[in-house]
Amino acid sequence: MADKHQMSVSVWRGAAAGSFQSFDVTMEENQTVLDVVAWIQQHADPTLSYRYACRVGMCGSCAMMVNGTPRWTCRTHVKKVLVDGHMEIAPLRNLPVIKDLATDMDPFFDKWVAAEGLHHPTQTRHDPIEAIDPASAARVEVNAGIECINCSVCYAACDTVAGNPDYLGPAALQRAWSVYNDSKDAGRQAILDAVSGVGGCHNCHSQGSCAVHCPNELNPMNAIAGLKRETARNFFRRRAR
Amino acid sequence: MTFRLYMVQRISALIMAPLVLMHIAVMIYAIQGGLSAAEILGRTQGSVLWFLFYGTFVVAVSIHAAIGLRTVLSEWAGLRGTALNAAAWAVLSLLLILGMQAVYGVTAT
Protein backbone atom coordinates (compact mmCIF):
# COMPACT_ATOMS: atom_id res chain seq x y z
CA MET A 1 0.00 0.00 0.00
CA ALA A 2 1.04 3.54 -0.64
CA ASP A 3 2.97 5.35 2.01
CA LYS A 4 1.05 8.54 2.72
CA HIS A 5 4.08 10.65 3.40
CA GLN A 6 4.46 13.76 1.31
CA MET A 7 7.44 15.25 -0.44
CA SER A 8 7.82 18.79 -1.72
CA VAL A 9 8.83 19.06 -5.37
CA SER A 10 9.86 22.27 -7.15
CA VAL A 11 9.14 22.06 -10.86
CA TRP A 12 10.22 24.54 -13.52
CA ARG A 13 7.23 26.22 -15.21
CA GLY A 14 7.36 28.36 -18.33
CA ALA A 15 10.00 28.68 -21.02
CA ALA A 16 13.43 30.29 -20.64
CA ALA A 17 11.75 32.99 -18.56
CA GLY A 18 9.84 31.12 -15.90
CA SER A 19 9.98 30.12 -12.30
CA PHE A 20 9.79 27.11 -10.02
CA GLN A 21 6.38 25.99 -8.77
CA SER A 22 6.12 23.88 -5.67
CA PHE A 23 3.97 20.74 -5.46
CA ASP A 24 3.24 18.36 -2.61
CA VAL A 25 3.49 14.85 -3.96
CA THR A 26 2.44 11.62 -2.29
CA MET A 27 5.39 9.37 -1.59
CA GLU A 28 5.25 5.74 -2.68
CA GLU A 29 7.43 2.85 -1.64
CA ASN A 30 8.79 2.48 -5.16
CA GLN A 31 8.84 5.65 -7.18
CA THR A 32 11.05 7.16 -9.89
CA VAL A 33 11.48 10.87 -10.60
CA LEU A 34 9.46 10.34 -13.79
CA ASP A 35 6.67 8.83 -11.68
CA VAL A 36 6.66 12.03 -9.62
CA VAL A 37 6.39 14.22 -12.72
CA ALA A 38 3.59 12.00 -14.05
CA TRP A 39 1.82 12.17 -10.66
CA ILE A 40 1.91 15.98 -10.71
CA GLN A 41 0.47 16.06 -14.22
CA GLN A 42 -2.26 13.54 -13.39
CA HIS A 43 -3.20 14.76 -9.91
CA ALA A 44 -2.11 18.36 -9.49
CA ASP A 45 -1.74 20.22 -12.79
CA PRO A 46 -2.63 18.66 -16.16
CA THR A 47 -0.96 21.56 -18.01
CA LEU A 48 2.52 20.40 -16.97
CA SER A 49 4.58 19.56 -20.08
CA TYR A 50 7.30 16.94 -20.09
CA ARG A 51 8.66 14.29 -22.42
CA TYR A 52 8.96 10.54 -21.98
CA ALA A 53 8.33 7.34 -23.92
CA CYS A 54 9.68 3.94 -22.87
CA ARG A 55 10.01 4.37 -19.06
CA VAL A 56 12.72 1.68 -18.97
CA GLY A 57 15.90 3.57 -19.83
CA MET A 58 16.06 2.75 -23.52
CA CYS A 59 14.62 5.67 -25.46
CA GLY A 60 16.51 8.63 -23.96
CA SER A 61 13.46 10.94 -23.87
CA CYS A 62 12.96 11.72 -20.20
CA ALA A 63 16.25 13.32 -19.14
CA MET A 64 15.86 16.33 -16.83
CA MET A 65 17.88 18.26 -14.27
CA VAL A 66 17.19 16.80 -10.84
CA ASN A 67 18.62 18.93 -8.02
CA GLY A 68 20.88 20.51 -10.63
CA THR A 69 22.21 17.22 -11.96
CA PRO A 70 21.25 15.80 -15.36
CA ARG A 71 19.60 12.39 -14.94
CA TRP A 72 17.44 9.87 -16.81
CA THR A 73 14.34 10.35 -14.68
CA CYS A 74 12.72 6.99 -15.46
CA ARG A 75 15.64 5.14 -13.89
CA THR A 76 16.31 7.50 -11.01
CA HIS A 77 14.73 6.43 -7.76
CA VAL A 78 13.23 9.23 -5.70
CA LYS A 79 14.96 8.01 -2.52
CA LYS A 80 18.31 8.50 -4.26
CA VAL A 81 17.77 12.21 -4.89
CA LEU A 82 15.42 13.42 -2.17
CA VAL A 83 17.09 15.88 0.24
CA ASP A 84 15.14 16.53 3.45
CA GLY A 85 11.91 15.58 1.71
CA HIS A 86 12.53 17.99 -1.15
CA MET A 87 13.72 17.86 -4.74
CA GLU A 88 13.95 20.25 -7.67
CA ILE A 89 13.16 19.23 -11.25
CA ALA A 90 14.15 21.46 -14.17
CA PRO A 91 14.50 21.12 -17.94
CA LEU A 92 17.85 19.92 -19.32
CA ARG A 93 20.66 22.46 -19.23
CA ASN A 94 22.30 23.82 -22.40
CA LEU A 95 19.14 23.41 -24.50
CA PRO A 96 16.37 25.90 -25.28
CA VAL A 97 13.30 25.32 -23.11
CA ILE A 98 10.03 24.92 -25.01
CA LYS A 99 7.76 24.72 -21.98
CA ASP A 100 8.12 23.46 -18.42
CA LEU A 101 10.31 20.34 -18.53
CA ALA A 102 10.37 19.90 -22.32
CA THR A 103 13.46 21.18 -24.11
CA ASP A 104 14.03 21.70 -27.80
CA MET A 105 16.39 18.85 -28.73
CA ASP A 106 17.06 20.17 -32.27
CA PRO A 107 20.47 21.74 -31.50
CA PHE A 108 21.54 18.44 -29.93
CA PHE A 109 20.59 16.32 -32.94
CA ASP A 110 21.69 18.92 -35.51
CA LYS A 111 25.16 18.62 -34.02
CA TRP A 112 25.17 14.84 -34.58
CA VAL A 113 24.73 15.55 -38.27
CA ALA A 114 27.26 18.41 -38.18
CA ALA A 115 29.81 16.01 -36.65
CA GLU A 116 29.17 13.58 -39.54
CA GLY A 117 27.84 11.08 -37.01
CA LEU A 118 25.96 9.33 -39.78
CA HIS A 119 26.65 6.31 -41.95
CA HIS A 120 28.65 6.77 -45.14
CA PRO A 121 28.14 3.49 -47.03
CA THR A 122 30.95 1.65 -48.80
CA GLN A 123 28.73 -0.89 -50.54
CA THR A 124 25.30 -1.26 -52.08
CA ARG A 125 22.46 -3.57 -51.06
CA HIS A 126 23.55 -5.93 -53.84
CA ASP A 127 26.92 -6.65 -52.23
CA PRO A 128 27.29 -9.52 -49.78
CA ILE A 129 27.20 -8.64 -46.06
CA GLU A 130 30.68 -7.79 -44.83
CA ALA A 131 32.06 -9.94 -42.03
CA ILE A 132 33.23 -7.92 -38.99
CA ASP A 133 35.71 -9.35 -36.51
CA PRO A 134 34.21 -8.52 -33.09
CA ALA A 135 37.66 -8.68 -31.50
CA SER A 136 39.34 -6.18 -33.82
CA ALA A 137 40.67 -3.04 -32.13
CA ALA A 138 38.45 -0.72 -34.18
CA ARG A 139 35.34 -2.75 -33.42
CA VAL A 140 36.13 -2.71 -29.69
CA GLU A 141 36.26 1.12 -29.90
CA VAL A 142 32.88 1.13 -31.65
CA ASN A 143 31.39 -1.15 -29.00
CA ALA A 144 32.36 1.35 -26.31
CA GLY A 145 30.04 3.96 -27.80
CA ILE A 146 27.06 2.22 -29.39
CA GLU A 147 24.99 1.95 -26.22
CA CYS A 148 24.33 5.70 -26.35
CA ILE A 149 20.57 6.35 -26.09
CA ASN A 150 20.79 10.03 -27.21
CA CYS A 151 19.37 11.26 -23.91
CA SER A 152 21.49 14.44 -23.92
CA VAL A 153 22.51 14.01 -20.28
CA CYS A 154 26.18 14.43 -21.27
CA TYR A 155 25.33 17.49 -23.34
CA ALA A 156 23.55 19.04 -20.34
CA ALA A 157 26.43 18.12 -18.04
CA CYS A 158 29.13 19.64 -20.27
CA ASP A 159 30.57 22.97 -19.07
CA THR A 160 32.28 23.47 -22.42
CA VAL A 161 28.90 23.42 -24.17
CA ALA A 162 27.68 25.95 -21.59
CA GLY A 163 30.61 28.25 -22.36
CA ASN A 164 30.67 27.71 -26.12
CA PRO A 165 27.31 27.14 -27.84
CA ASP A 166 29.11 26.15 -31.08
CA TYR A 167 30.73 23.14 -29.44
CA LEU A 168 29.38 19.89 -30.90
CA GLY A 169 29.28 18.23 -27.47
CA PRO A 170 30.11 14.78 -26.10
CA ALA A 171 27.31 12.71 -27.67
CA ALA A 172 27.78 13.93 -31.24
CA LEU A 173 31.55 13.52 -31.01
CA GLN A 174 31.27 10.06 -29.50
CA ARG A 175 28.94 9.11 -32.35
CA ALA A 176 31.46 10.49 -34.87
CA TRP A 177 34.20 8.41 -33.21
CA SER A 178 32.04 5.25 -33.40
CA VAL A 179 31.32 5.81 -37.08
CA TYR A 180 34.99 6.65 -37.70
CA ASN A 181 35.99 3.25 -36.34
CA ASP A 182 33.35 1.38 -38.33
CA SER A 183 35.14 -0.59 -41.05
CA LYS A 184 31.98 -0.33 -43.16
CA ASP A 185 32.15 3.46 -43.21
CA ALA A 186 33.59 5.41 -46.14
CA GLY A 187 33.55 8.85 -44.54
CA ARG A 188 36.66 8.84 -42.35
CA GLN A 189 38.16 12.00 -43.80
CA ALA A 190 34.78 13.75 -43.82
CA ILE A 191 34.43 12.93 -40.09
CA LEU A 192 37.90 14.24 -39.23
CA ASP A 193 37.17 17.45 -41.15
CA ALA A 194 33.76 17.81 -39.48
CA VAL A 195 35.19 17.48 -35.95
CA SER A 196 38.05 19.91 -36.66
CA GLY A 197 35.99 23.08 -37.11
CA VAL A 198 35.28 25.96 -34.75
CA GLY A 199 32.98 23.82 -32.58
CA GLY A 200 35.01 20.64 -32.96
CA CYS A 201 36.52 18.07 -30.62
CA HIS A 202 39.54 20.28 -29.87
CA ASN A 203 37.38 22.47 -27.62
CA CYS A 204 37.07 19.66 -25.07
CA HIS A 205 38.95 20.39 -21.83
CA SER A 206 38.69 16.76 -20.67
CA GLN A 207 36.75 17.75 -17.56
CA GLY A 208 34.89 14.46 -17.80
CA SER A 209 31.39 15.52 -16.71
CA CYS A 210 30.05 13.53 -19.67
CA ALA A 211 31.62 10.33 -18.38
CA VAL A 212 30.53 11.02 -14.79
CA HIS A 213 26.87 11.62 -15.64
CA CYS A 214 26.28 9.24 -18.57
CA PRO A 215 23.47 6.94 -17.35
CA ASN A 216 24.84 4.09 -19.46
CA GLU A 217 28.32 4.60 -18.04
CA LEU A 218 29.84 5.38 -21.42
CA ASN A 219 32.94 7.54 -21.74
CA PRO A 220 32.51 10.21 -24.43
CA MET A 221 35.65 11.96 -23.15
CA ASN A 222 37.64 8.93 -24.22
CA ALA A 223 36.05 9.02 -27.67
CA ILE A 224 36.89 12.72 -27.97
CA ALA A 225 40.50 11.97 -26.99
CA GLY A 226 40.52 9.42 -29.82
CA LEU A 227 39.31 12.03 -32.28
CA LYS A 228 41.97 14.49 -31.09
CA ARG A 229 44.63 11.82 -31.58
CA GLU A 230 43.44 10.89 -35.06
CA THR A 231 43.08 14.49 -36.25
CA ALA A 232 46.63 15.22 -35.05
CA ARG A 233 47.95 12.10 -36.79
CA ASN A 234 46.09 13.04 -39.92
CA PHE A 235 47.59 16.54 -39.73
CA PHE A 236 51.15 15.19 -39.86
CA ARG A 237 50.24 12.52 -42.43
CA ARG A 238 48.85 15.16 -44.77
CA ARG A 239 51.98 17.30 -44.30
CA ALA A 240 54.24 14.35 -45.05
CA ARG A 241 52.45 13.63 -48.30
CA MET B 1 38.99 26.62 -30.78
CA THR B 2 39.87 25.53 -34.28
CA PHE B 3 42.08 22.57 -35.06
CA ARG B 4 44.84 24.84 -36.35
CA LEU B 5 45.02 26.77 -33.07
CA TYR B 6 44.92 23.48 -31.16
CA MET B 7 47.92 22.14 -33.09
CA VAL B 8 49.89 25.38 -32.77
CA GLN B 9 49.26 25.39 -29.02
CA ARG B 10 50.36 21.75 -28.65
CA ILE B 11 53.46 22.27 -30.78
CA SER B 12 54.42 25.42 -28.85
CA ALA B 13 54.05 23.36 -25.64
CA LEU B 14 56.36 20.70 -27.08
CA ILE B 15 58.95 23.38 -27.81
CA MET B 16 58.56 24.98 -24.38
CA ALA B 17 58.87 21.81 -22.29
CA PRO B 18 62.62 21.08 -22.91
CA LEU B 19 63.42 24.81 -22.78
CA VAL B 20 61.79 25.13 -19.34
CA LEU B 21 63.74 22.12 -18.05
CA MET B 22 66.99 23.50 -19.44
CA HIS B 23 66.25 26.98 -18.00
CA ILE B 24 65.76 25.49 -14.53
CA ALA B 25 68.82 23.24 -14.87
CA VAL B 26 71.02 26.16 -15.91
CA MET B 27 69.69 28.30 -13.06
CA ILE B 28 70.50 25.64 -10.48
CA TYR B 29 73.92 24.99 -12.04
CA ALA B 30 74.83 28.67 -12.42
CA ILE B 31 74.21 29.71 -8.81
CA GLN B 32 76.19 26.83 -7.27
CA GLY B 33 79.31 28.90 -6.68
CA GLY B 34 77.44 32.18 -6.23
CA LEU B 35 77.17 34.23 -9.38
CA SER B 36 76.80 38.00 -9.68
CA ALA B 37 74.59 39.77 -12.23
CA ALA B 38 77.70 41.07 -13.94
CA GLU B 39 79.08 37.56 -14.31
CA ILE B 40 75.80 36.32 -15.79
CA LEU B 41 75.64 39.22 -18.22
CA GLY B 42 79.27 38.55 -19.11
CA ARG B 43 78.22 35.14 -20.34
CA THR B 44 74.94 36.08 -22.05
CA GLN B 45 75.81 39.38 -23.69
CA GLY B 46 76.81 38.87 -27.30
CA SER B 47 75.89 35.20 -27.17
CA VAL B 48 73.89 34.13 -30.22
CA LEU B 49 73.14 30.81 -28.51
CA TRP B 50 71.46 32.39 -25.46
CA PHE B 51 69.61 34.83 -27.71
CA LEU B 52 68.22 31.93 -29.74
CA PHE B 53 67.46 29.90 -26.60
CA TYR B 54 65.47 32.58 -24.80
CA GLY B 55 64.17 34.11 -28.03
CA THR B 56 62.57 30.76 -28.98
CA PHE B 57 61.27 30.41 -25.43
CA VAL B 58 59.58 33.82 -25.53
CA VAL B 59 58.00 33.17 -28.93
CA ALA B 60 56.67 29.76 -27.83
CA VAL B 61 55.31 31.14 -24.53
CA SER B 62 53.65 34.10 -26.23
CA ILE B 63 51.87 31.91 -28.80
CA HIS B 64 50.90 29.27 -26.23
CA ALA B 65 49.55 31.79 -23.73
CA ALA B 66 47.71 33.86 -26.32
CA ILE B 67 45.79 30.83 -27.62
CA GLY B 68 45.04 29.65 -24.08
CA LEU B 69 43.75 33.06 -22.98
CA ARG B 70 41.74 33.29 -26.22
CA THR B 71 39.84 30.18 -25.14
CA VAL B 72 39.31 31.50 -21.61
CA LEU B 73 38.06 34.85 -22.94
CA SER B 74 35.72 33.06 -25.33
CA GLU B 75 34.21 30.69 -22.76
CA TRP B 76 34.20 32.90 -19.68
CA ALA B 77 33.77 36.40 -21.08
CA GLY B 78 31.70 35.46 -24.12
CA LEU B 79 34.02 37.21 -26.58
CA ARG B 80 33.50 36.16 -30.20
CA GLY B 81 34.75 36.91 -33.69
CA THR B 82 36.89 39.99 -34.29
CA ALA B 83 36.92 41.11 -30.65
CA LEU B 84 38.18 37.67 -29.57
CA ASN B 85 40.92 37.53 -32.22
CA ALA B 86 41.95 41.12 -31.52
CA ALA B 87 42.29 40.31 -27.80
CA ALA B 88 44.41 37.24 -28.62
CA TRP B 89 46.67 39.24 -30.94
CA ALA B 90 47.01 41.91 -28.25
CA VAL B 91 48.10 39.32 -25.67
CA LEU B 92 50.54 37.82 -28.18
CA SER B 93 52.02 41.25 -29.00
CA LEU B 94 52.33 42.28 -25.35
CA LEU B 95 54.09 39.05 -24.34
CA LEU B 96 56.38 39.20 -27.37
CA ILE B 97 57.34 42.83 -26.69
CA LEU B 98 57.95 42.30 -22.96
CA GLY B 99 59.76 38.98 -23.51
CA MET B 100 61.94 40.07 -26.38
CA GLN B 101 62.84 43.24 -24.49
CA ALA B 102 64.14 41.06 -21.67
CA VAL B 103 66.02 38.80 -24.10
CA TYR B 104 67.54 41.87 -25.75
CA GLY B 105 68.46 43.26 -22.34
CA VAL B 106 70.61 40.26 -21.38
CA THR B 107 72.06 39.31 -24.76
CA ALA B 108 72.75 42.67 -26.48
CA THR B 109 76.27 43.99 -26.22
Interface residues (C-beta under 8 A of the other chain):
Chain A: T160 G163 N164 S196 G197 V198 G200 H202 N203 K228 T231 A232 F235
Chain B: M1 T2 F3 L5 Y6 M7 R10 T71 S74 E75 W76
